[in-house]
Amino acid sequence: MSKKVIIVDEQGFSRICSALLELQGCRAECRPLSVCAVDLHHPDVGLVVTSYPYGEKLLESLGGRELPVLVLADSLSDPLLNTLKQVRHACCMVKPVDYERLTSYVRQVLVGGASEWGGYDLV
């Protein structure tokens, strides 16, 4: 997989998620919320993983971009669903995270399996 995953979340989860994805052969990098927007315009970024509400401003900034986003949330809410509607290609997983499902989804996105999406999906 040539594209990389950018993880924008709290430091502890970011490191765990990055390590798990790398064990599955994915290139994953952790980015602090304050500087990640610059990195996301790079053409080798294939997916962004963040949580809600932690990454709410990031999600708003992604708007209609083609970049797929995986959002991890404690629960579904109207504000979360409204935010997801603003992102062109978003998927939401409710915690606790099923890491097998997470890595399967990430691999699917990175090989182009989710490129035909529009709107958001709940997993």
Secondary structure, DSSP 8 states (H G I E B T S, - for coil): --SEEEEES-HHHHHHHHHHHHHTT-EEEE--TTTHHHHTTSTTEEEEEEEETTTHHHHHHHTT-S--EEEEESS--HHHHHHHHTSSEEEEEESS--HHHHHHHHHHHHTTTTTT--EEEE-
